[in-house]
């Protein structure tokens, strides 16, 4: 049985569909959480969910403020047991139409911010002599996708980055893993026309899109003591669409 009662958790990108599912799942297990996002209305909604949630508006593009954010979160929570790097964005274009700015923005938000979040959180976890980090990647970091060379590169980079960190800190009782969602039912996929969505689902052996809860279930497993002998791994949550 997964027991995360009173664990102190940071979840980035908590205002998105997957992020909110993560928040609900960790709250249901009795965690204390710092949740970030950039949408004021959605952040306001998160505040109403529970007194165990500390909501912070934070843009991960501002790399110079990440250390202070981690220091403040550590102080507010009284420690950091679990970090979930969920925040990410995309700018989809074919390579020849993609600007250097389009490339750099996605790498900076998705990959470089993950590097900095891990760096400063691991400093805290080393003092505690334990910790769990789960980085949210993507199926396209393994398969590639048309028009997503920047996004795919950023997610593949997180996968390799995670493996290296896992080796560095395994003996320090810090487990670092990835969860790679496939095609998940979100507001974005709801807007896909029915014909294209049907063709997409046909490619998924399970015959359906995943849910935010499917992703959250894997994340809380990796955040729990049940996964203490698992590190440097990627759990693929995609209904069999990609099998590593």
PASEBA-1860 file (N, C-alpha, C; in nm, 3 decimals):
! residues 244
1> XXXXXXXX> 0.085/-0.119/0.000/0.000/0.000/0.000/0.088/0.124/0.000 ~ 0.052/0.222/-0.081/0.130/0.346/-0.089/0.094/0.437/0.028 ~ 0.197/0.477/0.101/0.177/0.566/0.215/0.265/0.690/0.196 ~ 0.202/0.803/0.169/0.275/0.929/0.151/0.227/1.036/0.250 ~ 0.163/0.994/0.356/0.106/1.089/0.451/0.213/1.182/0.506 ~ 0.183/1.313/0.498/0.269/1.422/0.548/0.399/1.440/0.468 ~ 0.410/1.375/0.354/0.526/1.399/0.268/0.516/1.539/0.207 ~ 0.631/1.603/0.192/0.635/1.739/0.138/0.672/1.733/-0.010
9> XXXXXXXX> 0.584/1.790/-0.094/0.593/1.771/-0.238/0.592/1.905/-0.312 ~ 0.675/1.915/-0.416/0.666/2.026/-0.511/0.616/1.969/-0.643 ~ 0.512/2.030/-0.699/0.460/1.992/-0.831/0.463/2.116/-0.920 ~ 0.540/2.113/-1.026/0.539/2.224/-1.121/0.434/2.196/-1.229 ~ 0.386/2.303/-1.291/0.284/2.285/-1.394/0.156/2.228/-1.340 ~ 0.119/2.268/-1.219/0.004/2.207/-1.152/-0.130/2.255/-1.207 ~ -0.130/2.358/-1.291/-0.256/2.409/-1.344/-0.299/2.338/-1.472 ~ -0.212/2.256/-1.530/-0.249/2.179/-1.649/-0.333/2.058/-1.612
17> XXXXXXXX> -0.383/1.988/-1.712/-0.470/1.873/-1.687/-0.398/1.762/-1.612 ~ -0.276/1.727/-1.657/-0.200/1.625/-1.586/-0.157/1.677/-1.450 ~ -0.115/1.803/-1.444/-0.072/1.862/-1.317/-0.180/1.860/-1.212 ~ -0.302/1.890/-1.252/-0.414/1.889/-1.156/-0.442/1.748/-1.107 ~ -0.431/1.651/-1.198/-0.449/1.511/-1.157/-0.343/1.470/-1.056 ~ -0.221/1.515/-1.078/-0.112/1.488/-0.983/-0.145/1.549/-0.847 ~ -0.191/1.672/-0.849/-0.223/1.742/-0.724/-0.333/1.669/-0.648 ~ -0.438/1.630/-0.717/-0.549/1.559/-0.653/-0.501/1.428/-0.591
25> XXXXXXXX> -0.418/1.355/-0.665/-0.370/1.226/-0.616/-0.282/1.241/-0.492 ~ -0.187/1.334/-0.496/-0.100/1.355/-0.380/-0.179/1.407/-0.260 ~ -0.278/1.492/-0.283/-0.362/1.540/-0.173/-0.439/1.425/-0.110 ~ -0.489/1.334/-0.194/-0.568/1.221/-0.143/-0.484/1.130/-0.055 ~ -0.352/1.138/-0.070/-0.261/1.054/0.009/-0.203/1.129/0.129 ~ -0.255/1.250/0.155/-0.217/1.321/0.276/-0.090/1.403/0.269 ~ -0.052/1.446/0.149/0.073/1.523/0.132/0.052/1.672/0.154 ~ 0.161/1.739/0.184/0.168/1.885/0.187/0.237/1.929/0.059
33> XXXXXXXX> 0.179/2.025/-0.012/0.223/2.050/-0.149/0.247/2.197/-0.178 ~ 0.354/2.226/-0.250/0.372/2.354/-0.318/0.341/2.328/-0.464 ~ 0.242/2.401/-0.518/0.199/2.383/-0.657/0.225/2.511/-0.735 ~ 0.285/2.497/-0.853/0.315/2.615/-0.933/0.240/2.615/-1.065 ~ 0.232/2.733/-1.123/0.173/2.753/-1.254/0.183/2.901/-1.288 ~ 0.129/2.940/-1.403/0.135/3.081/-1.443/-0.002/3.141/-1.471 ~ -0.107/3.058/-1.473/-0.242/3.106/-1.502/-0.311/3.148/-1.372 ~ -0.340/3.278/-1.359/-0.395/3.331/-1.234/-0.527/3.266/-1.196
41> XXXXXXXX> -0.618/3.251/-1.291/-0.750/3.194/-1.261/-0.738/3.049/-1.215 ~ -0.654/2.972/-1.283/-0.638/2.832/-1.245/-0.566/2.818/-1.111 ~ -0.471/2.907/-1.084/-0.403/2.905/-0.955/-0.501/2.937/-0.843 ~ -0.592/3.030/-0.870/-0.694/3.065/-0.771/-0.783/2.945/-0.739 ~ -0.816/2.867/-0.841/-0.897/2.745/-0.822/-0.821/2.643/-0.737 ~ -0.690/2.631/-0.760/-0.610/2.535/-0.683/-0.607/2.572/-0.535 ~ -0.604/2.700/-0.506/-0.602/2.746/-0.366/-0.723/2.697/-0.289 ~ -0.835/2.683/-0.360/-0.959/2.645/-0.295/-0.967/2.494/-0.266
49> XXXXXXXX> -0.874/2.419/-0.322/-0.882/2.273/-0.310/-0.852/2.222/-0.171 ~ -0.752/2.281/-0.105/-0.713/2.229/0.026/-0.619/2.328/0.096 ~ -0.625/2.328/0.227/-0.530/2.408/0.305/-0.391/2.347/0.302 ~ -0.379/2.225/0.251/-0.249/2.159/0.241/-0.174/2.196/0.112 ~ -0.233/2.287/0.033/-0.169/2.331/-0.091/-0.123/2.475/-0.077 ~ 0.006/2.498/-0.101/0.062/2.632/-0.110/0.078/2.662/-0.258 ~ 0.005/2.760/-0.307/0.006/2.792/-0.449/0.101/2.908/-0.476 ~ 0.190/2.887/-0.573/0.286/2.992/-0.608/0.286/3.014/-0.758
57> XXXXXXXX> 0.266/3.139/-0.799/0.280/3.173/-0.940/0.429/3.181/-0.970 ~ 0.472/3.098/-1.064/0.615/3.092/-1.092/0.639/3.051/-1.236 ~ 0.716/3.133/-1.307/0.750/3.107/-1.446/0.889/3.045/-1.453 ~ 0.897/2.921/-1.496/1.024/2.850/-1.500/1.122/2.906/-1.603 ~ 1.075/2.996/-1.688/1.166/3.063/-1.781/1.263/3.153/-1.705 ~ 1.222/3.197/-1.587/1.307/3.288/-1.508/1.405/3.204/-1.426 ~ 1.509/3.157/-1.491/1.603/3.066/-1.427/1.673/3.127/-1.306 ~ 1.689/3.257/-1.307/1.761/3.323/-1.197/1.685/3.316/-1.066
65> XXXXXXXX> 1.555/3.284/-1.071/1.474/3.280/-0.949/1.447/3.138/-0.898 ~ 1.497/3.038/-0.968/1.466/2.899/-0.930/1.526/2.864/-0.794 ~ 1.648/2.905/-0.769/1.710/2.874/-0.640/1.630/2.934/-0.525 ~ 1.589/3.060/-0.539/1.510/3.124/-0.434/1.375/3.055/-0.418 ~ 1.317/3.012/-0.530/1.189/2.939/-0.523/1.205/2.811/-0.442 ~ 1.312/2.738/-0.466/1.335/2.613/-0.392/1.362/2.643/-0.244 ~ 1.441/2.745/-0.216/1.468/2.782/-0.077/1.339/2.818/-0.004 ~ 1.254/2.897/-0.069/1.127/2.938/-0.008/1.034/2.817/0.012
73> XXXXXXXX> 1.028/2.730/-0.088/0.942/2.611/-0.078/0.989/2.519/0.033 ~ 1.119/2.503/0.045/1.176/2.421/0.152/1.139/2.477/0.289 ~ 1.143/2.608/0.299/1.107/2.673/0.426/0.958/2.660/0.454 ~ 0.876/2.684/0.352/0.730/2.679/0.369/0.680/2.539/0.404 ~ 0.741/2.438/0.342/0.698/2.300/0.365/0.765/2.235/0.485 ~ 0.881/2.288/0.524/0.959/2.224/0.630/1.039/2.107/0.578 ~ 1.083/2.119/0.451/1.159/2.012/0.385/1.100/1.981/0.250 ~ 1.172/1.905/0.169/1.121/1.861/0.038/1.151/1.712/0.024
81> XXXXXXXX> 1.046/1.631/0.026/1.062/1.486/0.011/1.052/1.442/-0.134 ~ 0.968/1.514/-0.211/0.935/1.471/-0.347/0.930/1.592/-0.440 ~ 0.993/1.581/-0.554/0.982/1.682/-0.659/0.925/1.617/-0.783 ~ 0.819/1.678/-0.838/0.764/1.632/-0.965/0.780/1.745/-1.066 ~ 0.873/1.726/-1.160/0.895/1.825/-1.265/0.798/1.796/-1.379 ~ 0.682/1.860/-1.370/0.574/1.835/-1.466/0.558/1.947/-1.568 ~ 0.602/2.067/-1.535/0.580/2.182/-1.623/0.650/2.163/-1.757 ~ 0.584/2.206/-1.862/0.643/2.199/-1.995/0.554/2.269/-2.095
89> XXXXXXXX> 0.610/2.299/-2.212/0.533/2.365/-2.315/0.582/2.320/-2.451 ~ 0.512/2.361/-2.554/0.552/2.323/-2.689/0.527/2.438/-2.787 ~ 0.610/2.444/-2.890/0.589/2.532/-3.005/0.612/2.443/-3.127 ~ 0.505/2.396/-3.187/0.516/2.295/-3.293/0.528/2.359/-3.431 ~ 0.638/2.327/-3.499/0.662/2.373/-3.636/0.756/2.275/-3.705 ~ 0.743/2.264/-3.836/0.841/2.188/-3.911/0.977/2.255/-3.897 ~ 1.083/2.176/-3.906/1.218/2.225/-3.880/1.251/2.352/-3.960 ~ 1.221/2.355/-4.089/1.261/2.468/-4.172/1.183/2.595/-4.140
97> XXXXXXXX> 1.074/2.581/-4.065/0.997/2.698/-4.022/1.024/2.735/-3.877 ~ 1.107/2.653/-3.811/1.135/2.675/-3.669/1.250/2.773/-3.653 ~ 1.227/2.876/-3.573/1.333/2.974/-3.548/1.423/2.926/-3.434 ~ 1.538/2.988/-3.424/1.628/2.956/-3.313/1.560/2.990/-3.180 ~ 1.480/3.096/-3.180/1.406/3.134/-3.058/1.305/3.026/-3.020 ~ 1.235/2.968/-3.120/1.141/2.858/-3.094/1.213/2.740/-3.031 ~ 1.330/2.710/-3.082/1.411/2.599/-3.030/1.455/2.628/-2.886 ~ 1.512/2.745/-2.868/1.571/2.780/-2.738/1.466/2.788/-2.627
105> XXXXXXXX> 1.350/2.843/-2.660/1.245/2.857/-2.558/1.202/2.721/-2.504 ~ 1.182/2.624/-2.592/1.137/2.491/-2.548/1.246/2.420/-2.470 ~ 1.370/2.430/-2.515/1.481/2.369/-2.441/1.495/2.434/-2.303 ~ 1.484/2.567/-2.297/1.499/2.638/-2.170/1.391/2.601/-2.070 ~ 1.266/2.595/-2.115/1.155/2.566/-2.023/1.153/2.418/-1.985 ~ 1.160/2.331/-2.085/1.141/2.189/-2.059/1.264/2.119/-2.001 ~ 1.382/2.154/-2.052/1.503/2.083/-2.012/1.588/2.160/-1.912 ~ 1.621/2.284/-1.945/1.711/2.361/-1.857/1.648/2.388/-1.720
113> XXXXXXXX> 1.518/2.414/-1.718/1.453/2.437/-1.588/1.451/2.310/-1.505 ~ 1.437/2.193/-1.571/1.442/2.065/-1.500/1.580/2.045/-1.438 ~ 1.684/2.079/-1.513/1.822/2.073/-1.461/1.835/2.157/-1.335 ~ 1.787/2.280/-1.339/1.803/2.371/-1.225/1.716/2.329/-1.107 ~ 1.593/2.287/-1.133/1.507/2.240/-1.024/1.571/2.122/-0.953 ~ 1.621/2.027/-1.029/1.686/1.910/-0.970/1.810/1.950/-0.891 ~ 1.890/2.037/-0.948/2.014/2.079/-0.882/1.988/2.134/-0.743 ~ 1.894/2.227/-0.733/1.871/2.293/-0.604/1.790/2.207/-0.507
121> XXXXXXXX> 1.703/2.121/-0.560/1.629/2.030/-0.471/1.722/1.921/-0.417 ~ 1.810/1.870/-0.500/1.903/1.767/-0.454/1.992/1.820/-0.341 ~ 2.028/1.947/-0.346/2.104/2.006/-0.235/2.029/1.990/-0.103 ~ 1.898/2.008/-0.106/1.816/1.992/0.015/1.804/1.844/0.053 ~ 1.785/1.759/-0.047/1.765/1.616/-0.020/1.891/1.551/0.036 ~ 2.007/1.598/-0.004/2.132/1.544/0.049/2.142/1.567/0.200 ~ 2.092/1.681/0.245/2.094/1.710/0.389/1.996/1.621/0.464 ~ 1.885/1.587/0.398/1.785/1.498/0.459/1.826/1.350/0.447
129> XXXXXXXX> 1.919/1.323/0.353/1.966/1.187/0.324/1.860/1.099/0.261 ~ 1.765/1.161/0.189/1.666/1.084/0.112/1.588/1.178/0.022 ~ 1.519/1.120/-0.076/1.434/1.201/-0.163/1.392/1.125/-0.286 ~ 1.288/1.175/-0.349/1.236/1.116/-0.473/1.212/1.230/-0.573 ~ 1.263/1.209/-0.695/1.239/1.305/-0.803/1.177/1.229/-0.920 ~ 1.067/1.283/-0.971/1.002/1.224/-1.088/0.991/1.333/-1.195 ~ 1.054/1.307/-1.309/1.052/1.399/-1.422/0.952/1.349/-1.526 ~ 0.859/1.436/-1.565/0.759/1.399/-1.664/0.816/1.425/-1.803
137> XXXXXXXX> 0.829/1.318/-1.881/0.882/1.331/-2.016/0.766/1.312/-2.115 ~ 0.786/1.236/-2.221/0.680/1.217/-2.319/0.714/1.102/-2.411 ~ 0.613/1.038/-2.465/0.633/0.933/-2.564/0.715/0.984/-2.683 ~ 0.697/1.112/-2.720/0.766/1.163/-2.839/0.915/1.185/-2.815 ~ 0.958/1.183/-2.689/1.100/1.186/-2.661/1.168/1.055/-2.700 ~ 1.087/0.952/-2.726/1.139/0.820/-2.765/1.105/0.787/-2.910 ~ 0.991/0.835/-2.957/0.948/0.801/-3.093/0.973/0.913/-3.193 ~ 0.986/1.038/-3.144/0.986/1.153/-3.234/0.846/1.182/-3.283
145> XXXXXXXX> 0.827/1.301/-3.342/0.695/1.336/-3.397/0.711/1.451/-3.495 ~ 0.638/1.447/-3.602/0.645/1.553/-3.703/0.611/1.688/-3.641 ~ 0.695/1.787/-3.665/0.669/1.922/-3.617/0.707/1.944/-3.472 ~ 0.770/1.845/-3.409/0.804/1.857/-3.267/0.950/1.825/-3.240 ~ 1.039/1.866/-3.330/1.181/1.834/-3.310/1.235/1.899/-3.184 ~ 1.192/2.022/-3.154/1.239/2.090/-3.032/1.181/2.024/-2.907 ~ 1.052/1.995/-2.909/0.986/1.932/-2.795/1.041/1.790/-2.771 ~ 1.056/1.714/-2.880/1.109/1.577/-2.869/1.250/1.578/-2.813
153> XXXXXXXX> 1.331/1.673/-2.860/1.470/1.683/-2.811/1.473/1.716/-2.662 ~ 1.385/1.806/-2.620/1.383/1.845/-2.478/1.343/1.728/-2.390 ~ 1.246/1.649/-2.436/1.198/1.536/-2.355/1.297/1.420/-2.356 ~ 1.362/1.397/-2.471/1.466/1.295/-2.475/1.583/1.335/-2.387 ~ 1.612/1.465/-2.385/1.719/1.516/-2.298/1.691/1.492/-2.152 ~ 1.567/1.508/-2.112/1.529/1.483/-1.972/1.553/1.337/-1.937 ~ 1.524/1.249/-2.030/1.543/1.106/-2.006/1.691/1.073/-1.980 ~ 1.779/1.123/-2.065/1.922/1.100/-2.045/1.976/1.168/-1.921
161> XXXXXXXX> 1.929/1.288/-1.897/1.966/1.365/-1.777/1.928/1.288/-1.650 ~ 1.809/1.232/-1.650/1.759/1.156/-1.534/1.846/1.034/-1.507 ~ 1.884/0.963/-1.610/1.969/0.845/-1.593/2.103/0.881/-1.529 ~ 2.162/0.991/-1.574/2.290/1.035/-1.519/2.278/1.074/-1.372 ~ 2.173/1.149/-1.340/2.152/1.188/-1.199/2.127/1.068/-1.111 ~ 2.052/0.972/-1.164/2.021/0.852/-1.086/2.148/0.778/-1.046 ~ 2.245/0.771/-1.137/2.372/0.707/-1.106/2.448/0.787/-1.001 ~ 2.448/0.920/-1.017/2.524/1.006/-0.925/2.474/0.998/-0.782
169> XXXXXXXX> 2.341/0.983/-0.763/2.285/0.999/-0.628/2.218/0.873/-0.572 ~ 2.234/0.760/-0.641/2.173/0.637/-0.591/2.224/0.599/-0.453 ~ 2.353/0.618/-0.429/2.410/0.583/-0.298/2.375/0.685/-0.189 ~ 2.313/0.794/-0.229/2.270/0.896/-0.133/2.123/0.883/-0.097 ~ 2.062/0.770/-0.139/1.922/0.742/-0.106/1.826/0.839/-0.174 ~ 1.865/0.885/-0.292/1.778/0.972/-0.372/1.746/0.899/-0.502 ~ 1.617/0.869/-0.523/1.572/0.799/-0.643/1.520/0.900/-0.745 ~ 1.566/0.885/-0.869/1.530/0.980/-0.974/1.483/0.902/-1.096
177> XXXXXXXX> 1.357/0.921/-1.134/1.297/0.846/-1.244/1.213/0.936/-1.333 ~ 1.168/0.879/-1.444/1.080/0.950/-1.537/0.947/0.877/-1.553 ~ 0.845/0.954/-1.585/0.720/0.899/-1.635/0.696/0.963/-1.771 ~ 0.674/0.880/-1.872/0.655/0.928/-2.009/0.512/0.901/-2.054 ~ 0.424/1.000/-2.046/0.287/0.980/-2.093/0.281/0.966/-2.245 ~ 0.184/0.889/-2.289/0.152/0.884/-2.431/0.048/0.990/-2.460 ~ -0.055/0.954/-2.534/-0.161/1.050/-2.565/-0.266/1.044/-2.455 ~ -0.277/1.155/-2.384/-0.362/1.163/-2.265/-0.482/1.253/-2.294
185> XXXXXXXX> -0.597/1.216/-2.240/-0.719/1.295/-2.258/-0.705/1.427/-2.181 ~ -0.693/1.535/-2.253/-0.681/1.669/-2.196/-0.768/1.763/-2.277 ~ -0.772/1.889/-2.236/-0.848/1.989/-2.313/-0.792/2.000/-2.454 ~ -0.660/1.982/-2.468/-0.597/1.991/-2.599/-0.643/1.877/-2.690 ~ -0.644/1.754/-2.637/-0.687/1.641/-2.721/-0.838/1.643/-2.743 ~ -0.912/1.707/-2.654/-1.056/1.721/-2.674/-1.087/1.804/-2.799 ~ -0.993/1.893/-2.834/-1.014/1.981/-2.949/-0.975/1.918/-3.082 ~ -0.915/1.798/-3.077/-0.879/1.728/-3.201/-1.007/1.679/-3.269
193> XXXXXXXX> -1.014/1.694/-3.400/-1.136/1.650/-3.470/-1.153/1.498/-3.456 ~ -1.278/1.455/-3.461/-1.312/1.316/-3.431/-1.244/1.217/-3.525 ~ -1.232/1.252/-3.651/-1.171/1.160/-3.748/-1.024/1.134/-3.714 ~ -0.950/1.242/-3.684/-0.808/1.227/-3.650/-0.794/1.153/-3.518 ~ -0.883/1.184/-3.423/-0.877/1.118/-3.292/-0.903/0.968/-3.306 ~ -0.994/0.929/-3.392/-1.023/0.788/-3.414/-0.902/0.715/-3.471 ~ -0.833/0.781/-3.565/-0.713/0.721/-3.623/-0.602/0.708/-3.519 ~ -0.596/0.807/-3.430/-0.496/0.804/-3.324/-0.522/0.688/-3.228
201> XXXXXXXX> -0.647/0.673/-3.187/-0.684/0.567/-3.093/-0.660/0.429/-3.154 ~ -0.676/0.417/-3.287/-0.652/0.290/-3.354/-0.508/0.242/-3.338 ~ -0.417/0.336/-3.317/-0.274/0.303/-3.302/-0.239/0.263/-3.159 ~ -0.334/0.278/-3.067/-0.310/0.247/-2.925/-0.368/0.109/-2.894 ~ -0.284/0.012/-2.859/-0.336/-0.123/-2.831/-0.449/-0.127/-2.729 ~ -0.444/-0.039/-2.630/-0.550/-0.038/-2.528/-0.681/0.020/-2.581 ~ -0.677/0.085/-2.696/-0.799/0.133/-2.760/-0.859/0.257/-2.699 ~ -0.782/0.333/-2.626/-0.833/0.457/-2.566/-0.719/0.553/-2.535
209> XXXXXXXX> -0.754/0.680/-2.519/-0.658/0.776/-2.468/-0.640/0.753/-2.319 ~ -0.523/0.788/-2.267/-0.500/0.777/-2.124/-0.566/0.893/-2.050 ~ -0.564/0.886/-1.919/-0.619/0.992/-1.835/-0.508/1.049/-1.746 ~ -0.535/1.165/-1.692/-0.440/1.225/-1.598/-0.417/1.134/-1.477 ~ -0.521/1.063/-1.438/-0.508/0.972/-1.323/-0.415/0.855/-1.356 ~ -0.417/0.809/-1.482/-0.324/0.703/-1.522/-0.180/0.746/-1.499 ~ -0.151/0.871/-1.535/-0.016/0.925/-1.515/0.013/0.941/-1.367 ~ -0.082/0.998/-1.293/-0.063/1.024/-1.150/-0.039/0.895/-1.072
217> XXXXXXXX> -0.104/0.787/-1.110/-0.085/0.660/-1.040/0.060/0.612/-1.049 ~ 0.121/0.629/-1.166/0.260/0.589/-1.182/0.354/0.682/-1.104 ~ 0.321/0.810/-1.102/0.405/0.907/-1.032/0.406/0.880/-0.882 ~ 0.289/0.857/-0.823/0.286/0.834/-0.677/0.355/0.702/-0.640 ~ 0.350/0.605/-0.729/0.425/0.482/-0.705/0.574/0.512/-0.696 ~ 0.625/0.589/-0.791/0.768/0.623/-0.790/0.804/0.715/-0.673 ~ 0.706/0.787/-0.621/0.730/0.876/-0.507/0.727/0.802/-0.374 ~ 0.681/0.679/-0.376/0.660/0.603/-0.252/0.776/0.510/-0.221
225> XXXXXXXX> 0.774/0.454/-0.100/0.875/0.356/-0.059/0.865/0.226/-0.139 ~ 0.751/0.204/-0.205/0.735/0.083/-0.285/0.832/0.079/-0.403 ~ 0.892/0.195/-0.437/0.983/0.201/-0.552/1.127/0.224/-0.508 ~ 1.159/0.192/-0.385/1.292/0.224/-0.332/1.409/0.160/-0.407 ~ 1.384/0.052/-0.480/1.492/-0.014/-0.554/1.481/0.016/-0.704 ~ 1.410/0.123/-0.736/1.394/0.164/-0.876/1.452/0.304/-0.893 ~ 1.550/0.318/-0.980/1.604/0.450/-1.010/1.662/0.451/-1.150 ~ 1.658/0.568/-1.213/1.708/0.582/-1.349/1.619/0.521/-1.456
233> XXXXXXXX> 1.494/0.496/-1.422/1.402/0.428/-1.513/1.298/0.524/-1.570 ~ 1.238/0.483/-1.680/1.126/0.555/-1.739/1.006/0.462/-1.745 ~ 0.899/0.500/-1.678/0.773/0.426/-1.688/0.691/0.487/-1.800 ~ 0.656/0.405/-1.898/0.579/0.452/-2.014/0.431/0.429/-1.988 ~ 0.355/0.536/-1.991/0.211/0.530/-1.966/0.140/0.567/-2.097 ~ 0.123/0.467/-2.185/0.076/0.500/-2.319/-0.017/0.395/-2.379 ~ -0.067/0.303/-2.296/-0.162/0.204/-2.346/-0.101/0.106/-2.445 ~ 0.033/0.096/-2.446/0.100/0.002/-2.536/0.139/0.062/-2.669
241> XXXX> 0.120/0.193/-2.687/0.152/0.256/-2.814/0.302/0.252/-2.844 ~ 0.382/0.262/-2.738/0.528/0.249/-2.751/0.575/0.158/-2.640 ~ 0.653/0.055/-2.676/0.704/-0.039/-2.576/0.855/-0.038/-2.581 ~ 0.916/0.007/-2.471/1.062/0.019/-2.466/1.125/-0.117/-2.452
END
